Amino acid sequence: MSNPKFRIFIICFFFGICQVVPQTDPEEKQSLVSLLQYIESQYDITFTYADATIKERFITKPPSDYTLDELLLYLNNKTGLFFEKLSINNIIIRAPFSDEINSTQFLDEVLVINYLTKGISLKNDGIIGINPKRFGILPGLIEPDVLQTIQALPGVTSVDERVSNLNVRGGTHDQNLILWDGIKMYQSGHFFGLISAFNPYLIENVIVSKNGTSAMYGDGVSSIIDMRNSNTLQNNTSGGLGINLISVDAFGKIPLNTKSEIQVAARRSITDLLTTPTYDNYFKRIFQDTDVINQNNNTITQNERFYFYDASLKLLYNLSEKDKLRINGLNIYNNLDYDETSTINDVNEALNSKLTQKNLAAGIEYERTWDSKLSTSAQVHVSHYVLDATNFDVINDQRLIQENDVFDSGLKLHVNYELDKNLNYKGGYQFSEVGISNLEDVNNPVFRRYIKEVLRTHSLFNEVKFSSNSKHTTARIGLRTNYIEKFSEFYIEPRISISQKFLDHFRLEILGELKSQTTSQIIDLQNDFLGIEKRRWILANNTTIPVIESKQFSTGIHYNKNRLLISLEGFIKDVDGITARSQGFQNQYQFLNTIGGYRIKGFDFLINKQFETISTWLSYSYSKNNYLFEDLNFGNEFPNNSDVRHIVTFAGTYSLNNLKIALGLNWRTGKPFTAPDADNPNSNNFINYGPPNSNNLEDYLRLDLSATYNFKLGKTADAVAGLSLWNILDKSNVINTYYVLDDSDTVSNIENRSLGLTPNVSFRIRF
């Protein structure tokens, strides 16, 4: 039954009028999905299940004074399902045998349930699963920020601390395919990359794949980050709201009737209304060495105004027991504007510069379950990204307009067929049309450049997954074929994932893939887009900008016994077709446009031990990442801009009743940079550089702490308070350095530094 008071609350929140906390009838039946989520938070446990096992099941909420064993017995009697304890805090839900063989979902076997922390799982096909609703705690995080959480995984880092610059096994951020409910996203960060642009409180699960990716995914030569919202109806209203030192947000799931539900979420920054220590540190970090701060002595920047928001909406409508309709939309927005005043010849000049960045996504999906073995789905979607900047230079009487526009639309037709209990088939057809335009307009001197490219791609994929009766052997083999109309070329992409258990507690893993992608990001000038968002999206033209192609192979071994996990995975990845402009060179190659590639070889090691109340882990990643551009460095290899050889993380979490604490140490070697020639640093107004990327920054070190406390807030609401301290030691890490010539023709060194000690606090209510 829907709750009218909660509807009033949602309306009041969005218009800033009032706040109302709903009340629910304890005897009213609610969906088993929502009840399990509530139980997980109250008893600090994790349920593992196939969605098909619990969907469309409803149950009366049990008494609040039940012990866990009494609760499991109650659930077993009321639902007819089997609740089996795998450990003290891990419980698997199984359907009766007669129902199990008619489940249309081929479930991935989970190797580790609470991988690093609660809510993260490691599957035996190399995929990492993240469930934000079950998220425990990680050092420096008090909320389940998806893209921040991913950086805790071995092989994933950000050389400049931004979620909009994730480096997965040495790749650039544009080589990550980021999906929201099956729609490709071209903007991933708020505050220009310091926090994720995706509100996590409606996201049901996240799939992260670094290799051996399913054939249904195109693009993403480095990784897949697939975020999926809740897709199951519940018959009770639920929601929550929260605030921290950066933003305020709210979300809700509101049943309209027994066949439909609406899900809404919204978040808005408070940075334009209230100045906080967190905002001050973020502002200094992002705007250092940009046009916003680097002004001429005669120019004063004042009245900067920055804010962001995101809002999502999803409608779930079950046409019948076999037919489902899903409609969703997402809007992400960043805005910055600031005034410049200058006094020239005793005349005051005042102009306004601005930058807006937004990504609008929408999709309609229809799902049909034909019988117990066959299901199909069809989705139409669109993603529209716009970056628009106007920059006034009052000293030189110049106005510069820059625009980057991406319009991505497509169709997906998928089929899933369970051949038998050991073999599952997945296949389909996908079509995409991507148009990208770039505009530069200068008034003094007069200059205008506008470039637009459009590509249409047809893709077919087929994939078979095998799982033995014992679950000791699993294999997924797929083939994807992409045809690009404009180039009249085919790209054949095999994918493979094999997992074999042996000696009871060991598992061998083999992963491999070929991939291609047609979109990438470049940097023309370091001060593009005010020097804040320097990257712009472009399309391959098969000449100066080729299609990027990758080949990757990895093999690993995992030992898992008594809540002890030891993993070792070696990998090699070749990526070809990258351009020098996509790498962000700040040396002798900054203005060159040539084509090359990179090869990275390395391994990831992890040891993770879990106790009753403690989870601790140590990870170490080693890699060697080299460029090869035939026209650069005399055709010899040289270190990649993202070549960080050694990365170490040592962290732990502690949970006792309602208190959770996490402490973590992050250390890595410094990224490469190019220094001027020591004997002859400059000549003829040019810097004479030494060998490319032959020097390294000082080592990076950061210690983070976070803590949360959960408590009841009335009979129907829970609350959680959180505190995080980023970089407790306040270490001033240099994350980038480069050289410029000043007005006296002297070489000057510019250093970009990391966030210093940055606190944040949060308070959330959930009902």
Order of alpha helices (4+ residues) and beta strands (2+ residues): alpha-beta-alpha-beta-alpha-beta-alpha-beta-beta-alpha-beta-beta-beta-alpha-beta-beta-beta-beta-beta-beta-beta-beta-beta-beta-beta-alpha-beta-beta-beta-beta-beta-beta-beta-beta-beta-beta-beta-beta-beta-beta-beta-beta-beta-beta-beta-beta-beta-beta-beta-beta-beta-beta-beta-beta
